[in-house]
Amino acid sequence: MHRDLLRLRREDPVIAARRSGRVDGAVLGLGAFVVRFFGEEEDRVLLINLEIELHLDPAPEPLLAPLDGCTWKVMWSSEDLRYGGSGTPRIYSQENWRLPGRAAIVMRPEVAPPDMRRKPEDVGEESDSPAERDA
């Protein structure tokens, strides 16, 4: 595992850049935090959860937001079977974020499928009442 992490630090262009002011972090919950590495064209997100599984719905932390038209894909996980883990579940989906307990995960952006893309909200329009929607 440590060799893979050292390789990731050395070879991934976003993480390896280590530019001043291009890293930010936030606490997500008791024992859980996120570190976002900002790249020129794409970012990386490092998620650390030292406690039990954490479900964030909604996810109130802006550092978790994917780039426009993108979703997040697992790039590396301590839960990988190669390291004796139980496998990495889906972390980011329409149900928002599920971080496995006692795990570290690095994610990178990928083009989102149509059902995962954010839809612009109708500005200035009132929503229909439940009765009108059911009619």
C-alpha positions as a LaTeX table, in Angstrom:
\begin{tabular}{lrrr}
\hline
Residue & $x$ (\AA) & $y$ (\AA) & $z$ (\AA) \\
\hline
Met1 & 0.00 & 0.00 & 0.00 \\
His2 & 2.71 & 2.49 & 0.88 \\
Arg3 & 4.41 & 1.95 & $-2.51$ \\
Asp4 & 1.17 & 2.70 & $-4.31$ \\
Leu5 & 0.70 & 5.87 & $-2.25$ \\
Leu6 & 4.26 & 7.03 & $-2.95$ \\
Arg7 & 3.73 & 6.35 & $-6.67$ \\
Leu8 & 0.48 & 8.32 & $-6.60$ \\
Arg9 & 2.21 & 11.25 & $-4.88$ \\
Arg10 & 5.07 & 11.16 & $-7.38$ \\
Glu11 & 3.22 & 10.43 & $-10.64$ \\
Asp12 & $-0.22$ & 12.01 & $-10.40$ \\
Pro13 & 0.13 & 15.48 & $-11.99$ \\
Val14 & $-2.39$ & 17.15 & $-9.67$ \\
Ile15 & $-1.06$ & 15.73 & $-6.40$ \\
Ala16 & 2.59 & 15.97 & $-7.43$ \\
Ala17 & 2.31 & 19.68 & $-8.34$ \\
Arg18 & 2.15 & 20.74 & $-4.67$ \\
Arg19 & 1.56 & 24.40 & $-5.51$ \\
Ser20 & 1.02 & 26.88 & $-2.70$ \\
Gly21 & $-2.63$ & 27.76 & $-2.21$ \\
Arg22 & $-3.81$ & 24.84 & $-4.39$ \\
Val23 & $-4.91$ & 22.61 & $-1.48$ \\
Asp24 & $-7.87$ & 23.08 & 0.83 \\
Gly25 & $-9.49$ & 20.91 & 3.46 \\
Ala26 & $-12.54$ & 20.64 & 5.70 \\
Val27 & $-13.98$ & 18.48 & 8.45 \\
Leu28 & $-16.92$ & 16.34 & 7.31 \\
Gly29 & $-17.85$ & 14.80 & 10.64 \\
Leu30 & $-16.41$ & 13.23 & 13.74 \\
Gly31 & $-13.18$ & 11.61 & 12.50 \\
Ala32 & $-13.80$ & 12.39 & 8.82 \\
Phe33 & $-12.28$ & 15.05 & 6.59 \\
Val34 & $-11.67$ & 15.97 & 2.96 \\
Val35 & $-8.60$ & 17.44 & 1.27 \\
Arg36 & $-9.05$ & 18.85 & $-2.24$ \\
Phe37 & $-6.07$ & 19.31 & $-4.55$ \\
Phe38 & $-6.82$ & 21.93 & $-7.21$ \\
Gly39 & $-5.21$ & 21.27 & $-10.59$ \\
Glu40 & $-4.99$ & 23.34 & $-13.74$ \\
Glu41 & $-7.67$ & 21.31 & $-15.53$ \\
Glu42 & $-8.98$ & 18.84 & $-12.96$ \\
Asp43 & $-8.89$ & 18.25 & $-9.22$ \\
Arg44 & $-8.37$ & 15.38 & $-6.81$ \\
Val45 & $-10.26$ & 14.70 & $-3.59$ \\
Leu46 & $-8.76$ & 12.79 & $-0.66$ \\
Leu47 & $-11.35$ & 11.49 & 1.78 \\
Ile48 & $-10.34$ & 10.16 & 5.18 \\
Asn49 & $-12.84$ & 8.55 & 7.54 \\
Leu50 & $-11.42$ & 7.25 & 10.82 \\
Glu51 & $-14.83$ & 6.35 & 12.27 \\
Ile52 & $-17.81$ & 4.24 & 11.13 \\
Glu53 & $-19.53$ & 4.69 & 7.75 \\
Leu54 & $-20.62$ & 8.26 & 7.15 \\
His55 & $-23.58$ & 9.16 & 4.92 \\
Leu56 & $-23.69$ & 12.81 & 3.84 \\
Asp57 & $-27.08$ & 13.68 & 2.38 \\
Pro58 & $-27.07$ & 16.50 & 1.72 \\
Ala59 & $-23.34$ & 17.03 & 1.54 \\
Pro60 & $-22.93$ & 20.56 & 2.92 \\
Glu61 & $-19.22$ & 20.89 & 2.09 \\
Pro62 & $-18.40$ & 22.80 & $-1.16$ \\
Leu63 & $-15.04$ & 21.00 & $-1.49$ \\
Leu64 & $-17.00$ & 17.83 & $-2.34$ \\
Ala65 & $-18.73$ & 19.41 & $-5.34$ \\
Pro66 & $-17.62$ & 17.92 & $-8.66$ \\
Leu67 & $-16.57$ & 20.07 & $-11.59$ \\
Asp68 & $-19.40$ & 21.03 & $-13.97$ \\
Gly69 & $-20.57$ & 18.08 & $-16.04$ \\
Cys70 & $-18.51$ & 15.64 & $-13.98$ \\
Thr71 & $-18.90$ & 13.11 & $-11.22$ \\
Trp72 & $-16.24$ & 11.52 & $-9.00$ \\
Lys73 & $-14.50$ & 8.21 & $-9.66$ \\
Val74 & $-12.37$ & 6.27 & $-7.19$ \\
Met75 & $-8.71$ & 6.45 & $-8.17$ \\
Trp76 & $-7.24$ & 4.74 & $-5.09$ \\
Ser77 & $-8.76$ & 3.20 & $-1.97$ \\
Ser78 & $-7.40$ & 1.64 & 1.20 \\
Glu79 & $-10.41$ & $-0.69$ & 1.01 \\
Asp80 & $-9.05$ & $-2.30$ & $-2.17$ \\
Leu81 & $-8.89$ & $-6.08$ & $-1.99$ \\
Arg82 & $-5.14$ & $-5.91$ & $-2.73$ \\
Tyr83 & $-4.61$ & $-4.38$ & 0.70 \\
Gly84 & $-6.84$ & $-6.81$ & 2.57 \\
Gly85 & $-9.85$ & $-4.49$ & 2.44 \\
Ser86 & $-13.43$ & $-5.54$ & 1.81 \\
Gly87 & $-13.68$ & $-3.71$ & $-1.53$ \\
Thr88 & $-14.67$ & $-0.13$ & $-2.17$ \\
Pro89 & $-18.40$ & 0.56 & $-2.35$ \\
Arg90 & $-19.81$ & 3.33 & $-4.50$ \\
Ile91 & $-18.78$ & 6.55 & $-2.75$ \\
Tyr92 & $-20.58$ & 9.26 & $-4.72$ \\
Ser93 & $-23.98$ & 8.81 & $-6.34$ \\
Gln94 & $-27.43$ & 10.35 & $-6.51$ \\
Glu95 & $-27.78$ & 9.40 & $-2.84$ \\
Asn96 & $-24.84$ & 11.77 & $-2.33$ \\
Trp97 & $-21.81$ & 10.61 & $-0.31$ \\
Arg98 & $-21.20$ & 7.35 & 1.59 \\
Leu99 & $-17.75$ & 7.10 & 3.14 \\
Pro100 & $-16.80$ & 3.66 & 4.41 \\
Gly101 & $-15.48$ & 3.54 & 7.94 \\
Arg102 & $-11.75$ & 3.44 & 8.67 \\
Ala103 & $-10.83$ & 4.15 & 5.06 \\
Ala104 & $-8.89$ & 6.56 & 2.86 \\
Ile105 & $-10.00$ & 7.24 & $-0.72$ \\
Val106 & $-8.61$ & 9.37 & $-3.55$ \\
Met107 & $-11.05$ & 10.41 & $-6.27$ \\
Arg108 & $-10.71$ & 12.07 & $-9.65$ \\
Pro109 & $-13.33$ & 13.62 & $-11.94$ \\
Glu110 & $-14.92$ & 11.84 & $-14.87$ \\
Val111 & $-17.66$ & 12.89 & $-17.27$ \\
Ala112 & $-21.01$ & 12.34 & $-15.57$ \\
Pro113 & $-23.67$ & 10.15 & $-17.14$ \\
Pro114 & $-26.85$ & 12.11 & $-18.03$ \\
Asp115 & $-28.72$ & 10.97 & $-14.90$ \\
Met116 & $-25.95$ & 12.35 & $-12.64$ \\
Arg117 & $-25.65$ & 15.80 & $-14.24$ \\
Arg118 & $-26.91$ & 18.76 & $-12.25$ \\
Lys119 & $-30.07$ & 20.29 & $-13.66$ \\
Pro120 & $-30.49$ & 24.07 & $-13.58$ \\
Glu121 & $-33.30$ & 25.09 & $-11.26$ \\
Asp122 & $-36.19$ & 27.14 & $-12.54$ \\
Val123 & $-35.52$ & 30.62 & $-11.23$ \\
Gly124 & $-38.53$ & 32.76 & $-10.32$ \\
Glu125 & $-41.12$ & 30.03 & $-10.80$ \\
Glu126 & $-43.17$ & 28.76 & $-7.88$ \\
Ser127 & $-43.35$ & 25.02 & $-7.53$ \\
Asp128 & $-46.67$ & 23.30 & $-8.11$ \\
Ser129 & $-48.60$ & 22.14 & $-5.11$ \\
Pro130 & $-48.75$ & 18.35 & $-4.57$ \\
Ala131 & $-52.36$ & 18.35 & $-5.76$ \\
Glu132 & $-51.41$ & 20.07 & $-9.04$ \\
Arg133 & $-48.53$ & 17.64 & $-9.64$ \\
Asp134 & $-50.81$ & 14.62 & $-9.11$ \\
Ala135 & $-53.49$ & 15.93 & $-11.52$ \\
\hline
\end{tabular}
